[in-house]
Structure formats: structure tokens, C-alpha cells
Amino acid sequence: MIPVNSHQSLGLQDKDVLNMYYYMLLARKVDERMWLLNRSGKIPFVISCQGQEAAQVGAAFALIKGEDYILPYYRDVGVVLVFGMTPRDLMLSAYAKAEDPNSGGRQMPGHFGNKKLKTVSGSSPVTTQVPHAVGIALGAKIKQERLVAFTTFGEGSSNQGDFHEGANFAGVHKLPVIFMVENNKYAISVPVKKQLPVDSVAVRGAGYGMPGVSVDGNNPFEVYAAVRAARERAINGEGPTLLEAVMYRLVPHSSDDDDRAYRTREEVEEAKKRDPIFLLERYLYDVDLLDDKKHQEILDKVMKEVNEATEYAEHAPYPDIKTIMDHVYEG
């Protein structure tokens, strides 16, 4: 449970937490719609954010849009929605239509990129966004800009060389970068206990001269507070922070995965009792910020956006075949 009135102790206004709920619900409903579209043969691939919305939205609310850079990983629907991407943008990407703002229909879904929104696209190999974030942070330090680079990745990615090299460089040079691990318990089919020789990814921060903080990824306020503190450290010249938000991936790794091969239905059903959407919803009812009428209003607004985005993307044109060689370097 989220402690009653915990948002007030963080200086969050009532409208802020209602907006957090809106973005979390929007991310979930966009994601659910994409699964339906995939299963009906209309879009080729989905990689889901379900179960991770609280950490994503809580973190994004602690950053400064227009100043900070985000380098999200493929599940970060909540982060990019808060930073200004729209359900239409996401649907255009899922359908691989010409108007897809990420890549014009050239890249698989989940490769979020938008220069105007300071959202830097990742690459298909996991963890490549980490050294990119460190490079942006180095540039900010050289230019004496008061901004941070915020990057996310799964706990499996914390075992990749890109993470260790990036973290080491950031620690040595005290760069304004925030590393947030979204520990959803599984690197595709490999559980945490088979990935890590330690109990928490956060303890790895000490090896690179930075704080390592583990938080409840189902609580958006706890994540918000941790990211806000990390941002303050960064812009004050105190260097990077490694955050670990612990949650659970509620659906298979992707639309091509069958998670019944490596985890039980009982485990998944037990995890659903801590679904972050329901936890925040219950909190909002408890503090009298949400009632049945307000809840329905938010849900109606969300579904209207999702429906309109789906309808638009469904009928939008695909890229012209004549553009197939655009942006391709000649060998």
C-alpha cells in the first residue's frame, strides 16, 4: 500500500498525482490496445510496459521537460508520454506508418526518439543508451549546463559491458547522469536469481563511486522522490546516481514470447495484487481525490485518446516505396 498523504510530504499537489494516475492509465491502455492489434494481425510486435508504469511516470515527473534529456529503453511508454509523445505517435510507430515521428516507420516499436522532446533513440542491442547518456552528461558538464541525462534499462542490461563502462566513466568524471534500472525480475526468461550474484542491482553503484538506491517501483511517489534527489545531486556537481526500481513484468517479454515456459500462472497472479495502477487508484480513493464519477471521467478521456489514435494510425499511409533508400549510407 502507498502511505496515505505521502504525496503531500513530497510537495506534490493534488493535480500532480491525478496527472500521474492519468499518464499511468494512458500508458496501460495504449499497451493493452497494442496487444489486441497484434493478436488480430494488424501490428507486428509489442514489447510491454505493463507493471512498470509507476516507476516510469514517477521518474518522468521528477525531471524537467525542455531541459533534461531522456534515453529510454524499449518499455518506457510512461516516460515518453509524460515528456510529450502522444498515443497517436505511439500507434503510428506500432503500425510502421510514414508519419511515425520516431523513424518514419523504419524502426521496430519501442525505439523512441524525438529531438524536440530531447528524447534520444536507442538501438536494438540492449544497453547502448547508457554510454550515449554518459556522453550527453559529459557535454553538459563541459558546457556548464544545468541539466541531467536520464537513462533506463532492465536489470539484465546491468550485466552488459555498456553499463559498466558508462557507469565507471560517469563516476570518475562526476557526470550529471541518472541510471535507473527497471528491475522487473526477468531478463526475457531468466529470473534475477540466475542473473545477479548480489541481492540488488543498486549495490553496484558503490563500485563506481556513486550512491546506489533501491526503491519500490510500484510506488510512483517513492520513485519520484529518488529521481528528484538524484537530479539535485547531479546538477550540483555531485555526480551520478544508480537507482533500482523494483517491480514485476505482468505480461510476457514481448508479443513473441510465451512466459508459461519459465514462470507459473500462480506467480503472475500473485504479482497482479500489487499492480501499480490499482495501488495508486486505491490511494486516490483513500485521500478523496478520486471517486467513481472522477474515475470514469479519466477513463473516458484516456479511452477517447486511445481510440482516436488507433483510428488515425489505422488509416494513415505507409511510407512510399521510393523512400526506401533514404537515410541509408552507401557502403
C-alpha positions in Angstrom: 0.0 0.0 0.0 1.1 3.6 -0.6 1.0 5.5 2.7 -1.9 8.0 3.0 -1.0 11.6 2.1 2.5 10.6 1.1 2.3 12.9 -2.0 1.8 16.0 0.2 5.0 15.3 2.1 6.9 15.4 -1.2 5.4 18.8 -2.2 3.3 17.2 -4.9 0.0 18.9 -5.5 -3.3 17.1 -5.8 -3.4 17.8 -9.5 0.1 16.3 -9.9 -1.0 13.0 -8.5 -4.1 12.9 -10.6 -1.9 13.6 -13.6 0.3 10.8 -12.6 -2.6 8.5 -12.5 -3.8 9.7 -15.9 -0.4 9.0 -17.5 -0.1 5.6 -15.9 -3.6 4.7 -17.1 -2.9 6.1 -20.5 0.3 4.0 -20.8 -1.6 0.9 -19.8 -4.5 1.4 -22.2 -2.2 2.1 -25.1 -0.3 -1.0 -24.3 -3.4 -3.2 -23.9 -4.7 -1.9 -27.3 -1.4 -2.8 -29.0 -1.7 -6.4 -27.7 -5.2 -6.6 -29.2 -4.0 -5.2 -32.5 -1.1 -7.6 -32.6 -3.3 -10.6 -31.9 -5.6 -9.5 -34.7 -2.7 -9.3 -37.1 -2.7 -5.5 -37.6 0.7 -4.7 -36.0 3.7 -6.9 -35.9 5.3 -6.6 -32.5 4.6 -5.3 -28.9 7.1 -5.0 -26.1 5.1 -4.1 -23.0 5.2 -1.6 -20.2 2.5 -3.3 -18.1 3.5 -3.4 -14.4 6.2 -0.7 -14.8 4.1 2.4 -15.3 4.5 3.7 -11.7 8.3 3.9 -11.9 8.2 5.4 -15.4 5.7 8.1 -14.6 7.1 8.9 -11.2 10.6 9.3 -12.6 9.5 11.5 -15.5 7.6 13.8 -13.2 10.8 14.5 -11.3 12.7 15.6 -14.4 12.4 18.9 -16.2 10.9 18.8 -19.6 12.7 21.0 -22.1 15.9 20.8 -20.2 16.8 17.3 -19.3 17.5 14.5 -21.8 15.9 11.1 -21.6 17.3 8.0 -23.1 14.6 5.5 -22.6 14.6 1.8 -23.1 12.0 -0.1 -25.1 9.4 -0.4 -22.4 9.3 3.2 -21.4 5.8 4.2 -22.6 5.1 6.1 -19.4 8.3 8.1 -19.6 7.8 9.3 -23.2 4.1 10.1 -22.7 5.0 12.4 -19.8 7.7 14.0 -21.9 5.3 14.9 -24.7 4.8 11.9 -27.0 1.2 11.1 -27.8 -0.8 8.0 -28.2 -1.0 8.8 -31.9 2.8 8.9 -32.1 3.0 5.5 -30.5 0.3 4.0 -32.7 1.9 5.4 -35.8 5.1 3.7 -34.7 3.4 0.4 -34.0 1.8 0.4 -37.4 5.1 1.5 -39.0 3.4 4.4 -40.9 5.1 7.2 -42.7 4.2 9.7 -40.1 5.8 7.8 -37.3 7.8 10.5 -35.5 10.5 8.1 -34.2 11.7 6.8 -37.6 9.1 7.3 -40.3 8.1 3.6 -40.0 11.7 2.3 -40.4 12.3 1.1 -36.8 10.6 -1.5 -34.6 8.3 -0.2 -31.9 9.9 0.9 -28.6 12.8 2.9 -30.3 11.5 6.2 -29.0 13.2 9.3 -30.5 12.2 13.0 -30.8 14.8 15.8 -31.0 12.3 18.4 -29.9 11.4 16.5 -26.8 15.0 15.7 -26.0 14.3 12.0 -26.3 17.2 10.1 -27.7 16.5 6.9 -29.6 18.1 3.7 -28.5 19.5 0.8 -30.6 18.2 -2.7 -30.8 21.1 -4.2 -28.8 20.3 -3.6 -25.2 22.1 -1.1 -23.0 23.6 1.0 -25.8 21.7 4.0 -24.5 23.8 4.1 -21.3 27.1 5.3 -22.9 25.1 7.7 -25.0 23.6 9.2 -21.8 27.0 9.5 -20.3 28.2 11.3 -23.4 25.4 13.8 -23.2 26.2 14.3 -19.5 29.8 14.9 -20.3 28.8 17.6 -22.9 26.5 19.2 -20.3 29.4 19.4 -17.8 31.8 20.8 -20.3 29.2 23.5 -21.3 28.3 24.1 -17.7 24.6 23.4 -18.4 22.3 22.6 -15.5 20.6 19.5 -16.9 20.7 15.8 -16.5 20.7 12.8 -18.8 18.3 10.2 -17.5 18.5 6.7 -18.9 16.7 3.5 -18.1 17.3 -0.2 -18.7 16.4 -3.6 -17.3 18.2 -5.5 -14.6 19.5 -7.9 -17.3 21.2 -5.0 -19.0 23.1 -4.2 -15.8 25.2 -7.2 -16.7 26.3 -5.8 -20.1 29.6 -4.1 -20.7 28.0 -0.9 -21.9 26.5 -0.3 -18.4 29.8 -0.9 -16.6 31.9 1.2 -18.9 29.3 4.0 -18.8 28.9 3.9 -15.1 32.7 3.9 -14.5 33.3 6.9 -16.8 30.4 8.8 -15.2 31.7 8.0 -11.7 35.2 9.1 -12.5 34.2 12.4 -14.0 31.2 13.1 -11.7 28.8 13.5 -14.6 25.2 14.6 -14.3 23.6 11.4 -15.3 20.9 9.2 -13.6 20.9 5.5 -14.3 17.6 3.9 -13.5 17.3 0.1 -13.6 13.7 -1.1 -14.1 14.1 -4.4 -12.3 11.1 -6.4 -13.5 12.5 -9.7 -12.2 13.1 -11.3 -15.7 15.7 -10.7 -18.4 13.4 -12.3 -21.1 13.1 -15.7 -19.5 16.0 -15.6 -17.0 15.0 -14.7 -13.4 17.0 -12.3 -11.2 18.5 -15.1 -9.1 20.2 -16.5 -12.2 21.4 -13.1 -13.4 23.0 -11.5 -10.4 25.4 -12.7 -7.7 24.1 -9.9 -5.4 20.7 -9.2 -3.9 20.2 -5.8 -5.6 21.5 -4.0 -8.7 21.8 -0.9 -6.6 24.8 -2.2 -4.6 26.8 -2.0 -7.8 26.8 1.8 -7.5 29.4 1.7 -4.8 31.9 0.2 -7.2 31.7 3.2 -9.4 31.7 5.9 -6.7 28.0 6.7 -6.8 25.1 6.1 -4.5 23.0 3.1 -5.2 19.4 3.4 -4.2 16.7 0.7 -4.4 13.1 1.8 -4.3 9.6 0.3 -4.7 8.8 0.5 -8.4 5.1 0.1 -7.7 5.1 3.4 -5.8 5.3 6.4 -8.1 5.9 8.8 -5.2 8.9 6.8 -3.9 10.4 6.8 -7.4 9.7 10.5 -7.8 11.5 11.3 -4.6 14.5 9.2 -5.5 14.9 10.7 -9.0 14.3 14.2 -7.7 17.1 13.7 -5.2 19.4 12.2 -7.8 18.7 15.2 -10.1 19.7 17.6 -7.4 22.9 15.8 -6.8 23.7 15.8 -10.5 23.1 19.5 -11.2 25.0 20.5 -8.1 28.1 18.7 -9.4 28.0 15.7 -7.1 27.9 13.2 -9.9 25.7 10.3 -11.0 23.3 8.1 -9.1 22.3 4.4 -9.7 18.6 3.8 -9.0 16.9 0.5 -8.9 13.1 0.5 -9.2 11.8 -3.0 -8.3 8.6 -4.1 -9.9 7.2 -7.1 -11.9 6.6 -7.6 -15.6 2.9 -8.5 -15.7 2.9 -9.9 -19.3 5.3 -11.9 -21.5 8.6 -10.3 -22.5 7.1 -9.4 -25.9 4.3 -10.5 -28.2 6.5 -13.2 -29.5 7.2 -14.7 -26.0 5.3 -17.5 -24.1 6.1 -16.9 -20.5 4.4 -20.1 -19.4 7.6 -21.8 -20.2 9.5 -20.2 -17.4 7.1 -18.9 -14.7 3.9 -20.2 -13.2 0.5 -18.6 -13.5 0.3 -18.5 -9.7 3.4 -16.3 -9.6 1.9 -13.9 -12.1 -1.5 -13.7 -10.4 0.2 -13.0 -7.1 2.2 -10.2 -8.6 -1.0 -8.7 -10.0 -2.1 -8.0 -6.5 0.5 -5.2 -6.5 -0.4 -3.9 -9.9 0.7 -0.2 -9.7 -2.4 1.1 -11.4 -4.6 -0.4 -8.8 -2.4 0.7 -5.9 -2.4 4.3 -7.0 -6.1 4.1 -7.7 -6.8 2.8 -4.2 -4.6 5.6 -2.7 -6.5 8.3 -4.6 -9.8 6.9 -3.3 -8.4 6.9 0.2 -7.3 10.5 0.1 -10.6 11.6 -1.5 -9.0 12.7 -4.8 -10.9 10.1 -6.7 -14.5 8.9 -6.7 -16.5 6.8 -9.1 -17.5 9.8 -11.2 -14.0 11.3 -11.5 -12.6 7.8 -12.1 -14.9 7.3 -15.1 -14.1 10.8 -16.4 -10.4 10.0 -16.5 -11.0 6.6 -18.0 -13.3 8.0 -20.7 -10.7 10.6 -21.6 -8.0 8.0 -21.9 -10.1 5.7 -24.0 -11.1 8.5 -26.3 -7.4 9.3 -26.9 -6.5 5.6 -27.5 -9.5 5.1 -29.8 -8.7 8.2 -31.9 -5.0 7.3 -32.1 -5.8 3.8 -33.2 -8.3 5.1 -35.9 -5.8 7.6 -37.2 -2.9 5.2 -37.4 -5.0 2.5 -39.0 -5.8 4.7 -41.9 -2.5 6.7 -42.2 -0.4 5.9 -45.3 2.6 3.7 -45.2 6.0 5.1 -46.4 6.3 5.5 -50.1 8.5 2.7 -51.6 10.5 5.4 -53.3 11.9 6.5 -49.9 13.3 3.0 -49.1 16.9 4.2 -49.6 16.6 7.5 -47.7 18.9 7.8 -44.7 20.8 4.7 -45.7 24.6 5.1 -46.0 26.3 3.7 -49.1 28.9 1.2 -48.2 
